[in-house]
Amino acid sequence: MSLDPKSFNNPGTPTLVEQDSAGLGQAVLTLTHELWVVIDRVNALEGVLKKHGMNVSEEIENYTPNDADKAQLDQRGKELVQRITDALAHSS
């Protein structure tokens, strides 16, 4: 993903203040849970594919997305960052 950190870096705006700690903690726990779900499902998908004679693990490791895929991933990444920063901004 090629997000430009400057696009959401606002040094003049306090990003985390003391009142944000509860929301930040919840955000970290939520993201950790969601990440675990993704890891679990990818593992299950690779296992199912392997069971059907398609061992894709190495191919996934070596996969290079095309320009359209990169653009879609970049957009999804920007939307994710926006949702997280919006949630943190509204948690106090």
N, C-alpha and C positions, 0 to 999 in steps of 0.2 A: 504494500500500500504506500502511496507516495503523498501522504498528507503533509502540507506545509505547516509546521508548528506556528509560524508567524500568523497564520490565518485565525488562530484562536488564542493567541498570546496577547493579552492586554495588560501590560505592566502597570498602567495607571489605575487599573481597577482591581480592588482587592478581590482575589478569587476565593480564598478560603479565610473565613473569619471564625472566631470561636463558636458562633451559633451554627456553623456548618458541620461541626464534628459529628453529630448524630446522623445527619443525612449522608455525610461522606462515609461513615461506617456502614450504613445500610447499603449504600451504592456499591461499596467494595464487596460486601457479602453477596449481594444480588449478582454482581458481575462474576464472582467466583462460582456461584451456583450455576449460572448460565454457561460459563466456560466448561464446567464439569459435564454438564448435559451434552454439550457439543463434542467433547472428547469421548464420552461414552458412546454417543451415536456414531461417530466416525469409526471407533473401534468395532462396534457392532456391524457397521456397513462393510468394513474391510473383512471381518470374519465371515459374513454371509457370502460375499463375493468369492473369498478363498474356498469356502465350502462348495461353491459351484464351479471351481476350477479357474477362477480369475484372481490371481494374487497380484493386487494392484498397489501394494504398499510402496514398492520401489518406484513404480511409475508416478505415484503421487508425489514422492520426494523429489523427483526430477522434472515434474510438470512445470512448464513455463506458459503462463496465460498469454493469449493474443491481445492485441490492442483493445478490442471490444470488451474482453473479459477484464482487462486492467481498468478500463474506464468504469465498468460496472462495479468492480471492487472498490475503486476510489470513491465513487458516489455512495456506496453502502457504508464505507468507512466514515465519510463526512457526516452522513445521517446519524450514525451511531454516536460519534463525538458530539454532535448537536443535541441528541436526546439526553446524553449523560450530562452535558454542561447545563442544559435546560433543567433537568431534574435537580441538579445541585443548586442552581440559582433559585429554585422554587421550594427548596426543602426547609428554608429558615423561616 
